[in-house]
Amino acid sequence: MILTNIDYVPGYEVAEALGLAKGSTIRAKHLGKDIVSVFRHMVGGELKEYGEMIAESRKIATARMVEEAETLGADAIINIRFTTANVMQGAAEILAYGTAVKLVKK
């Protein structure tokens, strides 16, 4: 599966747009790491626990998007975007989405 955030794949032409492919996840850190992050937030510094949570969430959302594109018979997903939203304190949703397409070599 080819993934790109531009609207084409170099060396290929889009033969058919199959529709929107998307994947999402809502993740939260456990209470212990949440407390550590609260203290770090008060004194300043990188919130590593949340950075790790977001990176893991992006990976899961991307995998789910790819699974959906594969069920559509796609060769690639173009114009990929990510968005995030807080669901509640310490929990965030990551959504990955793009256009599933069939490709032909130029």
C-alpha positions in Angstrom: 0.0 0.0 0.0 1.4 3.4 -1.0 0.7 6.2 1.4 1.2 9.9 0.5 0.0 13.3 1.7 0.0 14.7 -1.9 -2.7 14.2 -4.4 -0.7 11.9 -6.7 1.9 9.2 -6.7 5.0 9.9 -8.8 5.2 7.5 -11.7 1.6 6.5 -11.5 -1.8 7.8 -12.7 -5.0 7.5 -10.7 -7.2 5.1 -12.6 -10.0 5.2 -10.1 -10.9 6.9 -6.9 -12.5 4.4 -4.6 -13.6 6.7 -1.8 -12.6 7.9 1.6 -10.5 5.6 3.7 -10.3 6.4 7.4 -9.1 5.0 10.7 -9.3 6.3 14.2 -8.6 5.5 17.8 -9.2 7.0 21.2 -6.4 6.5 23.6 -5.7 7.4 27.2 -2.7 7.0 29.5 -3.1 5.2 32.8 -3.5 7.3 36.0 0.2 6.9 37.1 1.5 8.4 33.9 -1.2 11.0 33.9 -0.1 12.2 37.4 3.5 12.4 36.3 2.4 14.5 33.3 0.5 16.9 35.6 3.6 17.6 37.6 5.7 18.0 34.5 3.1 20.4 33.2 3.3 22.6 36.3 7.1 22.9 36.2 7.5 22.9 32.4 9.1 20.5 30.0 8.1 18.0 27.4 5.1 15.8 28.2 6.8 12.5 27.0 3.9 10.3 28.2 1.4 12.2 26.0 3.9 12.3 23.1 4.2 8.6 23.2 0.4 8.2 23.4 -0.1 10.4 20.3 2.6 8.6 18.3 1.1 5.2 19.2 -2.4 6.5 18.3 -1.2 7.8 14.9 0.3 4.3 14.1 -3.0 2.6 15.1 -5.2 5.0 13.2 -3.0 4.7 10.1 -3.1 0.9 10.2 -7.0 1.0 10.5 -7.1 3.4 7.5 -4.9 1.1 5.4 -7.2 -1.9 6.4 -10.2 0.0 5.2 -8.5 1.0 1.9 -7.5 -2.7 1.3 -11.1 -3.7 1.7 -12.0 -1.3 -1.1 -9.2 -2.8 -3.3 -7.0 0.2 -3.2 -3.3 0.3 -4.3 -2.7 3.6 -2.5 -4.1 6.3 -0.3 -3.5 9.8 -1.4 -4.0 13.2 0.3 -3.6 11.7 3.7 -4.4 14.0 6.7 -4.4 13.5 10.4 -6.6 15.3 13.0 -6.8 15.1 16.7 -9.3 16.1 19.3 -9.5 15.9 23.1 -12.2 13.5 24.2 -11.7 14.1 27.9 -8.8 15.0 30.2 -5.9 12.6 29.3 -7.7 11.0 26.3 -7.4 12.0 22.7 -8.8 10.8 19.4 -6.6 10.6 16.4 -8.3 10.3 12.9 -6.3 9.5 9.8 -8.1 9.8 6.4 -7.3 10.0 2.7 -8.6 9.0 -0.7 -8.3 5.3 -1.6 -7.3 4.9 -5.2 -6.4 2.4 -7.9 -3.2 3.2 -9.8 -1.7 2.5 -13.2 1.9 2.8 -14.1 2.7 5.7 -16.4 
